[in-house]
Amino acid sequence: MPDGAGPADPAELLGELAALASDLGGALGAPDDLELLSAIASAGRALFGAAACSVALLDDAQSELVFRAAAGPGADEIVGTRVPVNRGIAGWAVSAGQAIAVDDVARDPRFARDIAEASGYVPTSMIAAPLQTEREILGVISVLDPRAEGGSARRLEELSAYAEPAALAIEGSRRFLDVGRALLGSIAAVAEGAELQAALRDAAERAGPRAELAGLAAQFAELGRLGEAERRAAAALVDDFLAYVRARRD
């Protein structure tokens, strides 16, 4: 704000925020952080001394895997590829909900050779593990031609251990973006005359499987209109709940 300027007009400020919500809509529309997914693929490739590594996520209908990030030969070609969840070794890992190691993909009927050939890199061996949390299966991480030492059982154990925090990171990224979309969309609605709490609750109803996030935002908006004592009590309850959850996980 320039020196000497008065306070911004609320209506004008809301209009600017609504424009921001519109401008950011495309960026926030991506369900995941591509930089995060690329880092997971690159680190996976290095961790397993592999030729390539990819991350594919389930689409909204849970019927297809969409390759979102990859590292190594064929990375540029595989990203964006959509594969039915009932096809390929990666699809089997997601459908079965368990990791899999295949030492010779040419002998495995589940191997989707046409997809590998389209990417320009056909592996000899492969390991894959579902990216899943306690709440849902998000997709799959696939490692092509990992180093041979250690044996398949050891590699599967290591990949499963790597996939767990990777899935939690992806889920956390999704939830952050969900909250951002809900808040920006509600700001746009307020600029058009809606009441903030009502706009947030409307966002919660339209948020699908993660509607609870927008619902929480609406509840916090309501808390913000109460007295200081009520806000402090609510904050203390949330702190106690989070401490309880952390203690259970530890």
Disulfide bonds with the S-S distance in Angstrom:
none
